[in-house]
């Protein structure tokens, strides 16, 4: 039997492949790498939700600015009564205005801030008669909130983003 083996090796052929120890070593190394990378991959979902909220914040800021500038350019808008509904050409809609800014707080109305922003992937709710909230579905503390202005000259609406539960 040993003569056959010697003849086989003398012909220039050698057995090639991985030993069992090498294969186990590679599997262990891949396991360690996956354990280190897994938390980062899981956290990508929260990062995506947070980025979506930041995008909505930017959209809301732009809309608020556009409506405010449109109000300043629209005759009688700035001096309109508190809660007056004014046609704003910049957004091509009738908007309920408060000190030159869009009203927010009643998602059932069709002339407030929530009607100026297209956000179908969010759940719209109102936490008070002055606040409207866009929430990411199935998340507890993952939302953007618009609080309308108070009836004080120079007051501006506020935007709040909470992403602790994303």
Backbone torsions as a table, in degrees:
resi	resn	phi	psi	omega
1	UNK	NA	-35.8	-179.7
2	UNK	-70.3	-27.1	178.6
3	UNK	-70.3	-33.9	176.5
4	UNK	-66.3	-38.5	-178.9
5	UNK	-68.0	-40.9	179.0
6	UNK	-64.9	-38.5	178.8
7	UNK	-66.3	-37.7	179.6
8	UNK	-64.4	-45.3	-179.7
9	UNK	-71.4	-29.0	179.9
10	UNK	-72.8	-25.6	179.1
11	UNK	-74.1	-3.2	178.0
12	UNK	94.9	1.3	178.6
13	UNK	-90.9	137.0	174.5
14	UNK	-131.0	149.1	176.4
15	UNK	-77.5	134.8	179.9
16	UNK	-125.4	150.4	179.7
17	UNK	154.2	179.4	-179.8
18	UNK	-98.5	143.7	175.4
19	UNK	-80.6	165.2	179.4
20	UNK	-62.3	-36.3	179.6
21	UNK	-64.8	-42.3	178.7
22	UNK	-64.8	-42.7	178.8
23	UNK	-63.1	-43.1	177.9
24	UNK	-63.5	-40.3	178.2
25	UNK	-60.6	-43.6	178.4
26	UNK	-64.7	-42.5	179.5
27	UNK	-63.2	-42.2	178.1
28	UNK	-64.2	-43.6	178.9
29	UNK	-62.0	-43.9	177.1
30	UNK	-63.3	-37.4	176.9
31	UNK	-62.7	-43.8	179.1
32	UNK	-64.1	-44.1	178.8
33	UNK	-62.4	-40.2	-179.7
34	UNK	-69.1	-34.5	177.6
35	UNK	-65.6	-36.2	179.2
36	UNK	-73.2	-34.9	-176.0
37	UNK	-85.6	-24.5	-175.1
38	UNK	-58.4	-45.5	178.4
39	UNK	-60.9	-33.9	178.1
40	UNK	-67.7	-39.1	179.2
41	UNK	-69.2	-37.4	178.7
42	UNK	-65.7	-36.8	-177.8
43	UNK	-72.7	-12.8	179.8
44	UNK	-63.5	-31.9	178.5
45	UNK	-63.2	-45.6	178.4
46	UNK	-64.1	-39.8	177.8
47	UNK	-63.4	-38.8	179.0
48	UNK	-65.9	-42.4	177.7
49	UNK	-64.2	-41.4	178.7
50	UNK	-63.3	-41.3	177.8
51	UNK	-64.9	-36.4	177.1
52	UNK	-63.7	-41.6	177.4
53	UNK	-64.5	-41.0	178.4
54	UNK	-63.4	-37.3	176.4
55	UNK	-62.9	-44.5	178.1
56	UNK	-63.2	-40.3	177.3
57	UNK	-58.3	-44.8	178.9
58	UNK	-63.1	-41.7	177.8
59	UNK	-62.6	-43.5	179.2
60	UNK	-64.8	-43.0	177.9
61	UNK	-59.1	-45.7	179.8
62	UNK	-62.2	-42.9	-179.7
63	UNK	-64.9	-44.1	179.1
64	UNK	-60.5	-45.3	179.0
65	UNK	-63.5	-43.7	-179.5
66	UNK	-62.9	-42.5	179.4
67	UNK	-67.1	-41.3	180.0
68	UNK	-64.2	-44.8	177.7
69	UNK	-66.3	-41.2	177.0
70	UNK	-60.5	-37.5	178.0
71	UNK	-65.9	-41.3	179.6
72	UNK	-64.6	-29.0	180.0
73	UNK	-89.9	-10.3	-178.7
74	UNK	-93.9	125.8	-179.5
75	UNK	-56.2	136.7	175.7
76	UNK	67.1	8.1	-179.4
77	UNK	-77.2	-47.5	-177.3
78	UNK	-62.2	-36.5	-178.6
79	UNK	-91.8	7.5	-178.5
80	UNK	-66.0	154.9	179.1
81	UNK	-63.1	155.1	178.0
82	UNK	-57.3	120.0	178.7
83	UNK	86.4	9.9	178.7
84	UNK	-68.7	144.7	177.7
85	UNK	-94.6	119.5	-174.0
86	UNK	-124.9	140.0	174.6
87	UNK	-78.9	123.0	179.4
88	UNK	-109.1	106.2	-178.6
89	UNK	-59.1	-30.3	-177.4
90	UNK	-60.7	-29.7	179.2
91	UNK	-114.6	-0.7	177.4
92	UNK	57.0	41.9	179.7
93	UNK	-146.8	159.8	169.2
94	UNK	-85.9	129.7	-175.2
95	UNK	-129.0	135.8	174.0
96	UNK	-77.8	118.9	-171.2
97	UNK	-105.6	144.2	175.4
98	UNK	-132.9	107.3	-178.5
99	UNK	54.1	36.3	178.6
100	UNK	86.1	6.9	-180.0
101	UNK	-125.0	155.7	-179.8
102	UNK	-69.8	144.4	175.9
103	UNK	-71.6	156.0	176.4
104	UNK	-154.8	140.0	178.1
105	UNK	146.2	-18.8	179.6
106	UNK	-128.0	93.9	-178.1
107	UNK	-62.6	-12.9	-179.4
108	UNK	-82.1	-15.1	176.4
109	UNK	-79.0	160.1	-178.6
110	UNK	-112.7	20.9	-177.2
111	UNK	-136.6	31.5	-177.7
112	UNK	-121.1	-178.1	-174.0
113	UNK	-55.3	-37.5	-177.5
114	UNK	-66.1	-20.8	178.6
115	UNK	-85.7	-8.7	-180.0
116	UNK	-96.1	-11.5	-176.9
117	UNK	-117.7	126.6	178.3
118	UNK	-89.9	105.8	-178.9
119	UNK	-138.7	68.7	-174.7
120	UNK	-69.2	-18.5	-177.6
121	UNK	-85.4	0.4	-178.7
122	UNK	-107.7	155.9	172.9
123	UNK	-94.5	125.0	-177.9
124	UNK	-96.9	131.8	178.2
125	UNK	-148.6	168.8	177.8
126	UNK	-123.8	126.9	-179.3
127	UNK	-93.3	-15.7	176.6
128	UNK	-161.3	-179.1	179.9
129	UNK	-75.8	-0.8	179.8
130	UNK	-120.6	0.2	-172.2
131	UNK	-131.8	139.3	173.1
132	UNK	-124.6	143.4	-174.3
133	UNK	-128.0	134.9	172.3
134	UNK	-107.2	115.9	-177.6
135	UNK	-114.2	148.0	173.2
136	UNK	-80.8	130.2	-177.5
137	UNK	-55.9	145.2	176.4
138	UNK	62.4	23.7	176.6
139	UNK	-127.7	140.2	-175.4
140	UNK	-83.1	-57.6	-178.6
141	UNK	-113.3	69.4	-176.9
142	UNK	-146.9	84.3	-173.1
143	UNK	-157.2	165.8	171.0
144	UNK	-120.2	137.1	-175.9
145	UNK	-125.6	133.8	176.4
146	UNK	-109.5	122.1	176.4
147	UNK	-111.5	121.0	-176.5
148	UNK	-65.4	165.6	-179.1
149	UNK	-69.8	155.3	171.6
150	UNK	-90.3	162.0	-176.1
151	UNK	-79.5	65.7	178.5
152	UNK	-133.9	131.9	178.8
153	UNK	-55.2	134.1	178.5
154	UNK	84.1	-4.0	-180.0
155	UNK	-71.1	146.1	179.4
156	UNK	-124.5	153.0	176.0
157	UNK	-68.6	160.1	178.6
158	UNK	-118.8	145.8	174.2
159	UNK	-115.3	133.6	179.3
160	UNK	-128.2	132.6	176.9
161	UNK	-115.8	128.8	175.9
162	UNK	-121.2	119.4	-179.0
163	UNK	-128.4	25.6	-180.0
164	UNK	-72.8	-18.6	-179.5
165	UNK	-112.2	17.8	-178.4
166	UNK	-76.6	NA	NA
